[in-house]
Structures are given as C-alpha cells and as structure tokens.
Amino acid sequence: GSRLQKDIETDPSKQFGHLLGQPKALLPVGGVPLLDHWLRIFRETSAQVGPVIIVTNKLFHRQFVEWAVSRGLGRNAVVNDGTTANENRLGACGDLHLALKERADMIGDRDILVVAGDTLFFQDFSLSFFLSSLPSQHSGVVTYQIGSDAETLKRGLVEVDASGQVIKLLEKPEPTATSSRSACPAFYAYRHNCKALIGQFLEENKDAPLEMKDAPGQLLAWLLQRVPVQAIPVSGRFDIGNLSQYRDTLSFYAQTLDSELKPHHGAGVVVGRACARAALAGNPSDGFGGKTVSLLVTNYAATVFVPHPEYDKDHEFTSMGELLLTTELNGYYGGLRLLRAAAKRFASLCEKALVPLTANFTMSYETTIPRMVGLSGSSAIITAALRALLKFYSTLEEGGPIGLLTRLGISEAQMPQIILDVEEKELGISAGLQDRVIQWYGGLVAMDFAPATPRESAYTRLPVELLPPLYLAYNTRLLGDSGKVHSPVRARFAAGDPEVVQGMATLAALANLAVTALHAGDYGALCDAMDENFNLRRRIYFDKVVGARNLEMISLARTHGLAAKFTGSGGACICLKRPTTESPGTFPLKADEEAGLRAAFAVLGFTFVRITPDSTGAEGGEAALVLPEARELRGAVLQID
C-alpha cells in the first residue's frame, strides 16, 4: 500500500480510519473528492479541455467508474490497467500509453494534458494562463520553487534557459549537482506529436527496470532531447504523499472553500505579489540619508493569497524531525505576523480617511524568496499584502487601487514609508526604505534618501535596458537577521563617528557613479563601483560582522573575474562579469562558464543564478500576474492514479 495508507493504519487518533482502501485521487479535500477540484478547473478554463480519462488499477476501478458516472463523464472515461499489486503494475508511463491506445477514438489528434492523481496546485493556479503561455508547438510543464537543499533529494528539478525552455531534468539530484531549485511535479502538456514518441520510449526501455517506466519524469527527460518543452512557474502545490501532507491540505481547504468549491460566505481571496530585490550600489546608506540604485529580481517572489499550510503550521507536528525542519526553514514566527501587521496598518489608514471596510477576507502568503540572505523577503510579503488589500477593497468605478490610494491621501512616493511603518512601528524591525521603494516601484530605480530631498522627487525610474547581464549568488545556510547587523553601525552614526558618517557619504556617491556608468554603458566603471561598495562596507562594519561565509562568497566571485557586492544586509551578492582587454564589453556568461560557476559555488554551499530583472518597471512586478487572453486549445486530460 501507499505511504498515506500506512500512516492512516498507524495513526493513533484513528480519525481517518474510514479512508482505508480509498484511492488518493478520491480522498475528500474541502468536502469533495480531490478529482472534483481538477474537474472544476477543466470545466472553468477558457480553453476547450477534454475528454477526461482516468487510468487506474483493477482494485480501484469500480470506485472510479462510480465517480465518473456520477459526474456525467460516463463509464468509458475510466481505463482499467488490470493490475492488482505494485509488483505487476504497468507504471505511470505504461498507463499513459495504455490510455492512448484504449481511448484513441476519443482522443483523436488532440494535444494531451497529464495530471498525477495526488496533486493539487495553490488556488492562484490558472489552467487558461498555463495553456495560453505555451509557445506554438511547445509542450509544457509547471515548476515551483522548493525551499531547502534537502528537498532536492525528493524532487525532479529542471534547468531552463533565458526564454523559459527546459534544457535539462535531474531526478532527485544532490544539492551540489545543480543551482536550480525549480521542482517539476507530474503535470505535463504534451503536443499531439508526442503520442507516438511515448510508445517509442516504452519500446526502447522494454527491458529496463520498472522504475524507469513508473517515473513520468524519465519520459520527460527523454522527450527533452526530441521536442521543445516550456516551463511555466506556479506558486506551489499540495503533494498528498503522507498523512501529515493530507492534514495540511485539509486545513487549507477547510478555511477557504465550501462543499461547492466556492469561497466561504463573507470570505474573499486576495492576491498580491512582490519580488526580491538587489541593490546595485549605495547600500546600506539608504538607512543613513544616502543614495542607492536597486533592481527588482523576478527569479524569486512573495505572493499573498489564502491561508498557507506550510509556512504557518499550527503548533502540531508529526515528529520532532518535522518540527526541526519546519523551524529551520521558516523560523519561529512564519509570515502571519507580517500579514496581520500589514492588515492593521491598512485598516488604520482607511479608518483615518473614513473609507469603509465592509467585506471580509482570508489572507496568507507563499514565498520563493530565500530566507535571511538579504533579498528582502519580509518586506516583499508586506508589500504584496498591501497591494492585495488595495485590490480587494477598490472598485473599477472608483479608479481601482490607484483611486483607493487617492481616497486615502497616499501618493506612490509615500507607499514605501507606509510599508516601512508596518515593519518598524508595528513589529519593531529595524530597516531602511530602499527595499520598499524598489518592491513598490518595480524595475530599476535610483533613490535619494537625503532628508532635504522631497519624497516626490527622491525616486527616479531608470530604463531596465541599461542593465548588463547580472548574476546572483546566495548562501544556502541560515544566517542572522539584518537588524542585528545594522545596530552597531547605527549607534556609531548617531554618535557622529567620522568614519561611519564619511563612509555613508562615499557609498551614496558610489550610487551616483553607478547611474552615470549605466547611462554611459561603462561596465568597467560599474564593476569598480560595485567592488568599492563592498570594500568600504567591510571597512565600516569589520570582518566579524560581515562574516566569514560572506567573505568567502565575495572572494569566490572575484576569483572568477566577477565584481561582487551584497544585495542587502549579507548572505547574497550581486555579480557582474568584469570586462577584460580581450573582451572589453560585458556579456552573458557562456553556457559552460555559467555551469562551471554554478558548480564552483555549489561545492561551497552557495547557489549561483542569472538574474531576471523586472522588465515591466511598474507595480513591483505585479503586472506579471495579468493574465493574457487565453487562446483556444483542445486537449485530452489523462488523470493517472
């Protein structure tokens, strides 16, 4: 039996004993069978999706037939593979091929969508968006970011190129084997020309161990050599592999949906997004009346939507091991305190402006921003929360979120201070304005924090096209919080320590030099400004505060010909290939160069990736959530249990 069934058998509470013998795809989630959630998604998508076909074994055949008939799909929607035990199973790929043969008349020349029977995505998933995002003739997969190196040993990870096309799949790799943390669940859109290739794959591997034919990722890896496959990111998934995961999924849906898969009465779903940020020059002078240049990093983002089952678990764990892992990854507080503080500040602003708040909502978050490495994960959650609340309580008739801001008497330039107030005044977190500015404005922004500079003219958007190819490295081991790092220097600055006061002024001047270098395309000068930024920071803060791991990371980057400086308070650095006499310009690293650097950083416990900057330059990357008009796509759905 499955791990879940064994967990149910040994569960001392006996709460789920009635589910013994129930296939995972028919387990109740939110009061209805799991498959009902997928059926709703298929029927609500703007593309033409269907027919739906379920492949199952002989043991569960009757249960799936009863479900299919009761949902109007008919008996022919279920294919019985005739197997009765793990030892004689066909495997997922074998079941897929069987369905293609047994229901060839129903499928015809359609493209096919393959979904595992124990998977659900977070509720911001849009099948219409996924299908419409696939380039013509490309097959497709979804990816989500995993939160720890330990997870790489449990997942299939994909590497993608700059266009989002999958170039490699690694099945449960060692953390040092790849810098990718993009997991690829069993959800695949295959163009109709892949159907013959599936048979070819099985024929070529007919004598291979069953595991080769049971893992759909093996088929995907084989297909990558023959057809183009596009990766479309999603915020996350539920994987009902064991009882703990099933409990988490039940908790999530119990708080958000009723038995008709509608939001509970009085509850709405709010969605906002904010990305990670990287300071290009000038930091940390932003907290001391200086200047910075910062960009939004869309590789990682925080999304606020409905209650989150992983980052904010109730105080209940299945084992000490789960408690240890969850606390190491997510800290002691999670992110709910950030949401609560953001909601309180928003409510206070509305109350002061006499703006009524009559509707109720549920709200929580999902984040792929690495924790505690100076990429501004906390402020991203707060920014996304405020953006979501503005969307939720605004109306098109009154001008949408911008109209609501006007009613509140808040300008765009004032919003970063509102976000900072949530952290400083509500939660007592020491921070500066820089992160909140770039996460609200998006794109690439030069900032002047001098007290005499009016806020309305302090932030200047720069063309993102000025940026050269940039790279991000970050420590995969946990670090301390930035408030503790800043505290000693803040006290010295307040006391008028000339080294700190002059140092912050010099850092601000480096921001000016960076802007000039960007406009001139002088990337050598930009590299010099970045390196001097870190060198000066090191002199002000001293090596003990900067930390041995951070020094190792910067040294490694410079050894490989990269200018490097902290993105924020430490734990991550932004890198730029330094021009040479032989190569006076700065260009993206060649594929073999980038692979070599990834490996060099990974060996020492660092991740190295190319930065994807926010090209929208508006709303902190929020524009990335706007769904394009979905185009018509036909597709058969093969639900494999």
N, C-alpha and C positions, 0 to 999 in steps of 0.2 A: 504494500500500500504506500500512499504518498506520505511525506513528512507531516503534512497537516493532519491526515487521518491518525497517524501515530500520536501526534500531540493531543488530539481530542481523546484518544483512548486513555492516555496517562494523565489528563488534566484532572486535578483533584476536585475542582469545582463541579465537574460533570455538567456544566452549563450548556455544552454543545454536543452532548451525547446523542441527541436526536439527529445530528447531521452525519453520523457514521454511515458510510456507504453512499453518500451523496457526491456526485462529481463536482469538482471545484467550479466549473462554469455555471452550475445551477445553484450554488450556495446563495442564500439570501444576503443581499447588500442593499441597505436602505429600504428594506422591506420587500424587495423583489429579487428574483434570480439575477445573478451577475450578467447573464446574457441579455436581459431586458435593457440594461444600460447601453449595450452596444447596438441593440435593435433600434432604440430611440435615436442614437447618433446616426445610424444608417438612414433612417426614415426622415430625419430632420435636415440632412445635408442637402445643399442646393444642387449638388451633382446627382446624376442618376446612379444609384448604387444598388446592386442586386443582380441575380437572386442570391439569397443567403443559403449557404451549405454548411452543415456541421458534420465533421468526421469524428467518430467515436469508436470505442471498442464494443465487443459483444455484451459485456457486463452492464454498460450504461445505455445501451441502445434504446431500450424501452422508455427510459426516463426522458431522453432527448426527443424521441418521437412524440411523447405526450406534450412536452413543452412546445415543440414546433407546430403541432396541430392546434394547440390552444392559442397560438399567436398568429394563426392564419397562414403559416408557411407551408403546411402540408407534409405528408409523410416522406415525400421524395427529397425534402430538404436535409434529411439525415442519411449519412452513409455509414454502414456498419463494416468495420475492417475485419471482423471475425475473430479478433484476438481476445484472449482471456487472462493473460498474465504478462508481467514485464518481460519474461524470458522469451515470449514469442511475438512481442509487439513489432509492428512494422516500423516504428519510429515516425517522427513528425514529417520528415521528407517523404517517407513511403506513404503515409496517409494523404499527404498533399497530392502526390502523383495518382493515388487511387481515386481521389475525388475528381481529378481532371479527366480520368478515363471513364469513371462510372457516370459522371454527370456532364459529359462532353456536349450532349444535346442542349442542356440548359445553359452552359457557359458560352458556347459558340466561340466567336472571335473576340470576346471581351477581355479587357485587362482584368487582373485579379488582385484582390486585397486579402492578405493572410494575417489573421489575428490569433494570438495564443488565448486559450480559454481561461487562463487565470490572471489576466492583466486588465487593468483599467488605468486610464490617464487622469491627471488632475482636471478639474472641471473647466479650466480655461482652454482645453484642447478643442480645436475646430477641425473636423474632417474636411469641410469645404476649403478651409485655408490650406491644409496639407495637400489636398489634391490639386488645387489651383496653383500651388507653389512649385510643382514639379515641372521642370523644363520638358518640352516636347520630346518624346521618345526615351525619356529617362525613367527608370524605375526609381523607387524611393523607400527610404527608411526614416524613422524618427530617432532622435537622440536626446538624452538628458544628461545633465552633469552629476557625477557622483561626488560625494563629499569627503571621501578619505581614500588613502592609498590601499587600505585593507580591502576596499570594495572592488579593486581591480581584479582580485583573485576570484571574484564571484561572477563577473560580468563579461560580456563580449564588448570590446571597445573598438571604435572606428577612428581612423585618422582621415581628415578631409583636407582638400586644397582650398585656396582662397575663394573659389566660387561655390564651395559647399559640396562639391562632388566627393564621394567616398573613394579613397585611394587604397585603403587597407583595413582589414578587420583582424583583430587579435582576440583570440578566445581565452579569457581568464589569464591575462598576462601578468608577469611580475611588475610591480610598480615602476621599476627602472627600465622596463622594455619600451616604454612609450611615454611621452609627456601628455598624451591625450587622456582626458577623463570623461570622454563622451561615450556613455553607455548606449548600446543599441538593443532595445527589447525586441521581442518577437512580434513585430508589426511591420509588414512588408507590402509595398505596392509593386507588383510585377507587371510589366507590359506583356501583351499577348504573345510576343515573340519569345518570351522566356519559358513558355509552357513546354515546348519541345526540348529546351535545354535542361529542364528539370528531369525529364526522362533520361537524357544523356548522362547527367550527373549520377543518377542511380545506377545506370548500366556500367559506367566506369568504376563505380565503387561497390559493385555487387558482392565482391568477396571481402570488403572491408569490414571491420568490427561494427556492430550495431550502433555504437556511439556516433560513428561517422554519419549515419543516416538518421539519427534521432535528434541531432542538434541542427536546427534550421540555420544557425549561424555558419555552419560548414558549407551549406548550399550557397549562402550569400557570398562567402569568401571566394567560392569557385566561380560564381556568376560575375564577380567584380572584374575578372580577367576577360570577360566577354561582352558585357553590356554596361553602359553608364548608369550609376546609381547616385541619386541625390539625397543628402541628409537634411532633414527639416527638424530644427530644435523644438522640443516641448519642455514645459516647466518641470514635469515629473510624472511618476507613475506609482500605482499601487501594485505590488507583487505579492499575491496571496500564496506564499510558499509554505508558511507555517502558522501556528495558531496566534502568535504574537502579531504577525503582519495582518492576519484576518481581524483581530480585535481592533487594531489601529484603523483599518478600513471601515469597519462598522461604526466606530466612534465618529469618524469624519462624516459619513453619510447620515448618521442619526442627527447631527447638528445642522444639516443643510437641506435635506430633501425629504419630502413626504413620500408616501407609498405610490403616488402617481408621478414621481420623479420631478416634482415641482418644488421650488423653494418653499419652506415653511411659511405659514401665514405671517405677514409682517416682516419677513426676512428678505433681504436682497443680497445680491452678490456684487461686490465692488472689486474692480480690477485696476491696478496701477502698476507702473514699472519704473525702475531707476537702475542705472548701470553702475559698474565700478568706475573709479576714476584714477588717473595717474597724473601727477604733477610733472611737467616737463622741466620747469626751472622756477627758482624763487622760494620754494618751501624750505623750512617752515616759517618764513617771515610773515605769512598771512595772519598768524596769530599775534604778530607784533607790529602791526601797522605797515607792513611791507607790500610786496607785489609778487604775484605768481602767474605762471602760464600753465594751464591744465587742460586735459582732454578726457573725454568720456571713452571708456573701454567696454565695448559691447560684447566682448567674449563672456563676460560674467554680469549677472543682473539679479536684482531682487524684484519679485512680483508679489503684490498684495492682492489676495482674493478671499478665499473662505477657509475655515479652521484647518490648521496644518497638523497632521498626525505624527510627524517625526520630530520636528524641532521643539515642539512644546507638548511633549507627552505628559499625561497626568503622572503623579508620583507613584507609578506602578510599573515594575519591570519584571520580565520573566526570569531573570537571573542577575547575579552580580556582574557577570560579563557584559550583559546588555546595558546595565547602569553605567559601568565604566566607559564603554564605547560611546554611549549617547552623551555623557557628560564631557568626555574628551573632545568630541566633535562639536557640540552645541553649547557648552558652558553650563553654568548653573541657572541662568535666567531665561535662556532662549530669547525669542524676539517679542513675546506677547507684551512685555512691559513697554517696548518701543511703540507698539501699536496703540496701547492704552494711553500712553503719554501723548501721542500724536492726536488721537481722538479727543482727549481732554482739551488740548490747546485749540483744536479746531472748533470744538463746542464753545469755548470761551470767546473766541473771535466772533462766532455767529451771535452769541448772546449779546455781546457788546454792540454789535451792529444791528440788533433787532431782526436778525434773519431767522425765521422759524425752522426748526428741525423736527419734522413731523413723522418721517418714515424711519423704521428700524432697519438694522442690517446685521450681518455677521461678517467678520473680517479676520483674516490671518495672512500668512505670508509663505513664500517659497523663495529661497535664495541659492544661487550657484556661486556667489562671491566667496572666495576662500577666506576663512576666519582669521582674524588677528594678524594680518600681514600688511596692514597699511593700505588697503584698497577701498576703504570707506564703506564697509558692509552695513554697519549700523545706520549711518545716515541715509544709505540707499533704501533701507526698509522704511524709515520715517518719511523720506521724500515720496516713495511710492504710495505710502498710506495717505498722505495729504493729497496727493494727486487723485487717488481713488475716491476719497471723500468729496473732493471738489466735483468730480464727475458724477458721483451718486446724487448729490444734493443740488445739482444745477439742472436747468432745462434749456432746450434749444430756443424756446421763445424768449428767454431772458439772456441769451448770448452764451450759453454753455458755461464751462469752467471759468473762462475769462470774464464773462458777465458777473458770475458769482464773486470773483475776486474784486471786481469793481464795486459791488454792493458792500463788500467787507472793507472797502477802502484800502486795499492792498495792491501795490504795483508789483510788476515782475521783479524789479530790483529789490523789493522788500522781502520776497519769499524766502531767500536763503537765510535771512535773520530769523524768520518765523521757524524754520527748520532747526536752526541752531538753538533757539529758545527751548524747543522741545527737549533737546539733549542737556543743555546747561541748566535751565531753570526748573524743568520738571524732573530730570533724572540725575543732575549733578555730574554730568560727564564733561570733562574739560576738552574743548575742541576749538577749531577755527572755522572761518567762513568758507574757505576755498572749496572744500568738498561739496558743500551745499549749493554753492554757486554753479559749479560745473554740472552737478546732478540735476539742477533745475533748468539751466540754460541749454545744456547739451553741446555737442560739437567740440570746438576748441575756443577757449576764452582766455583773454588776458585780463588780470584783475589788479586793481589798485586799492589797497586797504588803508591808505593814509587817512587819519581822522579828518583832515581838511577836505578830502575828496568826497563830493556828494555821491550817495549810493546810486543815483540815477545815471551817473556818468562814470561809475567805477568799473563797470564790466563791459569789455569790448569783445564782441564775437569776431573771430578770425576765420578765414576760409580754411576748411579742413584739408583742402587740396594742397596747402602749404606743407603739410606734414610729410617727412620722409618715412620710409618703412621703419617701424618701431617694434621692439620686442619686449616682452615681459618675463621676468624670472621671479619666482617666489619660493619661500621656504615651506616645505610640506610638514614641518614640525611646528608645534604650537609655540607661540610667543606671548609676551605680556601685552597689556593694553597701552595705547598711546598716551593716555592721561598721565600715567606714571613716568613715561619717558620725558614728557614735556615739563613736568613740575619743577625740577631743579633749575632749569634754564629760565623759566618764567619768573622765578623768585629773583634770580640774578639780574634779569632785565628790569624788573620793577625797582631794584635797588640801584640801577644806573651803572651796572658793571660795564665799563667801556668796551671790553672785548665782545660782550654779547650785543650791546647796542650797535657798535660799528659793524659787527658781523651780520646782523639782521639787515642793516642798510646795504651792505655789499650783496647779500642774497637778493634783495629787491632789485639792485642794479643788474644782476645776472638775468633776471626776468626780462628787463628791457633789452639786454643783449640778445636773448633768445628770440624775442619778437623781431628784432632787426635782422637776425640771421635767417629766420624763416622767410621773411619777405624777400631777402636777397638770394635765397637758395644756397646760402653759405653754410653747408652742413658741417664743415670742419670747425667753424666758429661755434656752431650749436653744440658739437661734441665737447669743445673746450669749456663752454658754459656749464654743461651738464657735469663734467668731471670736477670742475672747480666748485660747483654747488655741493657735491658730496664731500670734497676735501675740506671745505670751510665748515660744513656741518660737523664733520668729525672733530675739527679743532675746537669747536664751541662745546660740543656735548661730551667729548672724550670717549676713548675706546670702550671703557667699561659700560657706558650707557648705550653706545652704538651696538655693541655686542659682537662676539667672536663669529657667530654664524653669519651675520650681516657683512662683516668684513670679508669673510670667506667668499660670499656670494659676489660682492663687488669685485674682489680680486680675480675671481674666476672669469667674470665678464671682461675685464680689462686685459687679462692674459690672452683672450681670444680676439683682441682687436676691437672691442666694443666700448664706447663711452657708457657710463652707468651711474645712476643716482637713485635714491629712494623715490618711490612713487608717493610715499606719505611718511608715516612715522617709523617705518622699518619693517622688514620681513619680505618686502618685494622691491624690485628695482626695475626701472625703465631703461632700455638699452638701445643704442644706435650704432650701427657699423661705422667705424671711423674711416673717412676717405684716406687713400694712400696715394703715393706718387704714381703707381701703376694704375690705380683706379680712383681718379680724383672725385668722381661723383659718389653718392651713396645709393645703393640699390638693394632690393630684397636679397637676402642670403640665398645662394643656390640650394637646391634640394639636399644635396649631400652635405653642404655646410650646416644647414639648419638641423639635419638629422644628427650630425656629429656633435653640435652644441647641445641638442636635447639630451643625448646620451651622456655627455660630459657633466651637465648639470644634474641629471637624474642620479648618476652614481653617487653624488654628494648630497642627495636628498632635496634637490630643487626641481621645480617644474619650469620649463622654458617654452614659451609660445609666441607666435607673432600676434601683435595687437591688431584687432579690427576696430578702428575708431568709429564713432558715431558720425555717419555722413549726413544725417538729417539736419543736424545743427539746430534742432528745435525740441522743446519739451523733454529734454533729458533722455532722448531715445524712445520716448513714449510713442512717437509716430510709427515705430516698428510694429506696434500692435494693431494698426489699422488694417483691416482685412480687405484685400482686393476683391473685386467682383469674381466670384468663382465661375470657372468655365465648365461646360458640360463634359462629364467623363462617365463612361459606362464602366462598370466593374463588378465582377463576381466576388462575393465575400466568402472566404473559406475559414470557418471557425473550427480550429483543431483542439480537441481536448485530449 
